[in-house]
Amino acid sequence: MLSDSQIATFEEEGCLVIEDLFTEEDLRPVKDEFNTVVEGEARRLYEAGRIGALYEDEPFERRLAKVAAEAPEAAAALQTRTHKGEALFQFMKHPKILDRVESLVGPDILCHPSYNIHPRLPDGYTSSHQDAGYYLPDGDETLILACLIPLVDTTLENGCLWVARRRHKEGVFHHFSGEGGLNLLLEDVPESERIPLPTKAGSMVMFSSMLPHGSLVNRTDTIRWSMDLRYQALDQPTGRWYVPGFVARSRSHPELETPNCAAWVAEVERVGREAEQYPERPRSRWTQS
Ligand SMILES: O=C(O)CCC(=O)C(=O)O
């Protein structure tokens, strides 16, 4: 659980860094699962003649960068809600995460539908935004917690996260659609407030969906791997009517917990099919940017 002083820091600053939370053993299953996806993509692209080598001897930090240098589409299999696997699903329910999330959102926890696997490629970065900018306004009153978990050390050179501490109590700022997705205006969140947050592999950064953040540019030739997973109280709106999360923990009704990755996938597909019947219903808060 979080200590009182960690909770106070989170409430005042909108974010909290927890160092040395995960061991290499905790992270191994997800890294292995991501390696398997990279292996599959490398083979597929090699057989299609898109890349000239499989780069099998390259380490986790470098192999996908080598493949993507020849075939930029290589990272798509992992990025942005595409990848769902049993190791990832189990990690999303890791007690080291849920115990800390419970301190902030209570004992019945939804794993929010928005999560990202970030194999941050050379020259890649995340544009400035609040996560809430990507959700519909019904989620604005919900504490939606991002838990960013780096799988490699993140540094000023490889494009670590930056945050604008203490700017999480001002509602949703205007976002415009620009390079890399939604962006904040410099006059709302000036450069001087965008403070880099380098973190070691095995740490976790928890931050509110209202905290302005983004990342520096990855200026190295390696991949800055991280996951950002999100959580909230089970009975609160998510800002995402068209895609469900899953029940990660319910102390009051454990039988509601989503049992495995297959059940999660089935529910995402079911809700997705249902949502197709309402093409006119907004999926973004911004009608124009
Ligand atoms: O790790 C990063 O690049 C930032 C992640 C992020 O901003 C997000 O996915 O909301």
The ligand as a Tripos MOL2 file, in Angstrom:
@<TRIPOS>MOLECULE
LIG
   10     9     1     0     0
SMALL
NO_CHARGES

@<TRIPOS>ATOM
      1 O1          6.0920    7.2410  -21.8860 O.co2     1 LIG1
      2 C1          5.7110    8.1300  -22.6140 C.2       1 LIG1
      3 O2          6.2520    8.4090  -23.6650 O.co2     1 LIG1
      4 C2          4.5190    8.9090  -22.2160 C.3       1 LIG1
      5 C3          3.3440    8.0310  -22.1630 C.3       1 LIG1
      6 C4          2.1200    8.8090  -22.2830 C.2       1 LIG1
      7 O3          2.1220    9.9680  -22.2670 O.2       1 LIG1
      8 C5          0.8400    8.2030  -22.4720 C.2       1 LIG1
      9 O4          0.7800    7.1240  -23.0390 O.co2     1 LIG1
     10 O5         -0.1480    8.8430  -22.0670 O.co2     1 LIG1
@<TRIPOS>BOND
     1     1     2 2
     2     2     3 1
     3     2     4 1
     4     4     5 1
     5     5     6 1
     6     6     7 2
     7     6     8 1
     8     8     9 2
     9     8    10 1
@<TRIPOS>SUBSTRUCTURE
     1 LIG1         1 GROUP 0 **** ****
